[in-house]
Amino acid sequence: MKIVSQSSDQMALLDSNVAKNVFIGIVVIGVSVYGAYYLFGANGQQAWKVMWIPVIGFLVGLIMIFAASSISVVIGKSQGQIVFSKKRILGGTTQAQNISDAVRVELRRGSYRQSTPNQQGFSMNGGQQVMESQTVILFKDGTEMPLENMKKRSGGGGIIGADVMMAGEGKELSISQQVATFMGVPFIAMG
């Protein structure tokens, strides 16, 4: 998430993962198509037995491309509105809320271990630590408005890995506090 523009009356935020996801999706599709071509060229009729591998890769690439989204939020004090827009390659949504209905801004953080099984199917090292964070605005009626897409960071196990992952979160923390101050509501960092 980044602040695109700010004045005494208006703040505009943008969070986009479209370029990264589309690039990775195209690479995955390209590798899958090359894999299918290689399988048929090298193995002929035997390729049908393992053809599901490049097909799954192709589908994953398509999902990455079409799931990519950008979030833009415009907070206008003179209009008393917060306008949220989420855009995808196919479609999008827009909603508006009153600034006066905002209760607080929250930076939510959590973590879990993602295990990676070895060849026998067992995870011996306890897995990799994955940290998640997302900033949201909470409203009186219980609805929430995300200011950014869910961020995930992974690192090695142990305390040092967690410290490295938390170090990248300073920017989100700073921007979340700026949004809360601009709106005149409390800020809470959870997790």
N, C-alpha and C positions, 0 to 999 in steps of 0.2 A: 504494500500500500504506500502511496506517496501523495503528498499535497501538490496538486497541479497548479492551483491558484488560490490566493487568499487576500481578502481586503477586510476592512472593518465590518462589512455587511455580508460577505459571502465567502464560503470555503468550498473548494472542489477537490474531491479525492478520486484517485483511480488505482485500481488493482487489476492487473491483467496477466494471465498466463497463456494467452492465445499463441503468441509467436513461438514460445518454447514448446508447447504441446503440439502445435502443427508441425514444427520442424522434426521433433522426435517421432511423431506419427508417420511422417513421410519417410523418414529413415527406416522405421520398422516395416512399413509397407514395401519399400525398395528391397530390403534384405529378404523379406518373405517371397517376393516375386523372383528374385535371383535364386533363392533356395529352391523354389519349385522348378525353375528352369534347369538348375543344376541337377536336381533329383531325376528329372525326366531324361536329361541328356546322358547322365551317367548310368542310370539303372533301367531305363525303359519301363517295361511292364511292372517291375518290382517297386517302382516309385509309388504306386497307389497305396501300398501298405503304410507308408509314412507320410502321405500327402497331407494328413491332418495337421502336421506341425506348421508348414507355411500358411495353411488356411487360417489357423488360429492366430498366427502372427499378423496376417493381413487384417483380420477382424479387430485385433487389439489396436493396430495402427489407426483404423477407421474410428474406433471408439475414442481414442486420444484426440483425434482431430475434431470430432463433432462434440466432445464433452468440454473442450476448451472454452473458457468464459472470461469475460471482463466485467468488473463491477465498477460503476461510477456513482458517486454520491455527491450531491450538491446541497449544501446547507445554506439557506437564504434567510437571514434574520428579518429583512424588511417584509418578505412574504410570510415569514413564520413557518416555513416548510422545509422538510428534508425530503429530497427526491432521490430515490434509489433506482438504478437501472442495471439489470444484468443482461448482457448480450452474449449470444452464442452464434456460431456460424449459421445455424438455422433457428431463427427466432430470438425471443428475449422477453423480459418482463420489466415493467415499470410500476412503482408504487410511490405514494407520497404519505408522509405523516407530519403532524404538527410538532414543531419544536417544543411547544409547551407541554406536550404529552410525554416527552422524553424523561425518564427517571434517572438513568445513568449510562455511562460508557464502561464496558467490561472488556478486559483482555483476558481471554480464557486460555489456560495452558494445561496440558496433560501429557502423560507419557505412557508408553507400554513397551513391552519387549516383543520384538518380532523374531521368532526363531527361524533358523535356516537349517533344515535337516541335512545330515551327511548322507553318504551313499546307502547306508542301512536304514535311513528314515528316522534317525534319532538326532536330537539337537544336543550336542555335548557342551557347547560353550555358553549356554544360557540365552543366546540370541543377541540381537542388536537393539540398542535403545533407540526408540523413535519418539520424538517430541512433536506435539501438535499445538498450534496456537491459532486463535482467531479473535478479532476485535468485533464486538457487536454493540448496538445501541438497544437498550431495553426501554419499553414504553409502559405506560400505566395499565393498559389492557392486557399486558403479558406478551405482546408480540415482540419480535426481535428483528433488527435490521443489520445484516452483516456489512461491515465496512471493507471486508477483504475475503478472498477465498481462503479455505483452510490451508495453513502452512504446515508442512511436515519437514522435519530435519532429522537425520539419523546420524548416529555416531557409534563409536565402539562402546563396549561395556565399561562399567566402573564410573567413578566420580569424575575423572578427568574428561571422559566423553560427554557427560552431562554439562560440565562447565563450558566446553567448546561449543555445544549446541546452544546454550543459553546466551553466549556472547553475541550471536547473530540476531538476537531478539531486541536489542537496544533501540533500533530504529522504530520498530512497531510500538514499543513502549512509549517512546517520545512522541510519536505522531498521535497515538491514542490519547495521551494526556493533553496534547494541543487541541484535539477535537472536543474533549470534555470541557476544557477551559473556554473555548470559543462558544460552545453551546450554553455554558453556565450550569453544568450538571456535574455531579461527582464522578470520579474515575476510580475503578476498582480493578486491580490485577489479581486474578484468581489462579490457583494451581501452583 
